[in-house]
Amino acid sequence: MRTISPAKAVATMALLASSFIVPPAFAASPAPAPAPAAAKPGAPGTADQNPLLATVNGQDIRLNDVRQAMATMPEQLRKLPDNIIVPILLNQLVDQRAIQVAAAKAGLDKQPDVQQQMQQAAQNALQNAYLSAQVAPTLTDDAVKAYYDKNYANKPGAEEIHARHILVQTEAEANDVIKQLKGGADFGQLATKLSKDPGSAKQNGGDLGWFKKGDMLPTFWDAASSMQPNTFSQTPVHTQYGWHVIQVLGKRTAPTPTLDATRDQIRQKLIQEGVQKAVSNALSQVKVVRFGPDGKPLPEQPAAH
């Protein structure tokens, strides 16, 4: 049985079991630096920078293979010492090669469904390579900073609302809650007693804390944003969860987010825009013909990109 002596390897292997997967293009972690090229055989005074680590039925596994596997891992795992991570990854590569050899011996690579999956995997790899080549070079710090300056800097933050609510099943129940509130009943006590929302009902009498647009259902947000602080809704608010009576406790404008706080969000936005641009560019270079149920070509339509 293979073992890694450091106790830290136990946790590492658990993480690797869930993380040793080829990641989608443009993972948030920066790619590691390319592995140095192997030294020329026989060059005086140089060590082999891509040494042979193992063979499986004569197929070489070299240090660069391990480095490529390491590039697919989360950044925190890539920082582990080589004496821990390299043996674990090498064992995984050996296992993978052994499975591939066994699968080929069994003739699985000749099965039509397996061949189709292999072809699809190759096509996906080619597609991801194209998108990465088109988009990755644009994801620079300057691009992120320019997007931040245009969309965030010197602009007020989002509106935030502090509210609590009472959720009941019927409109009649909600109207009865409003009637009790108008009669002087305590909102928090009614929420604790009557609200069907077990989370907020147990948290300071229906308190939802501060939230922004998008955190709540549109109907709920629209109702709360139209109210003044220290008032409650005069008519029930209906959502997919039932009927709400809302009390707005306060409103504020959030501070402008910092560049560091928005960096990942901006990067994802730039990726989306870059992919859309790359797809549009690719479509502009091909002829697409779509066919109807009768097998006849459909009239050309503008691309929806």
Secondary structure, DSSP 8 states (H G I E B T S, - for coil): -----STHHHHHHHHHHHH-S---SS-SS-----------TT-TT---SS-EEEEETTEEEEHHHHHHHHTTS-HHHHTS-HHHHHHHHHHHHHHHHHHHHHHHHTTGGGSHHHHHHHHHHHHHHHHHHHHHHHHGGG--HHHHHHHHHHHTTTS---EEEEEEEEEESSHHHHHHHHHHHHTT--HHHHHHHH-S-HHHHTTTTTEEEEEETTTS-HHHHHHHHTS-TTEE-SS-EEETTEEEEEEEEEEEE-----HHHHHHHHHHHHHHHHHHHHHHHHHTTS----B-TTS-B--------
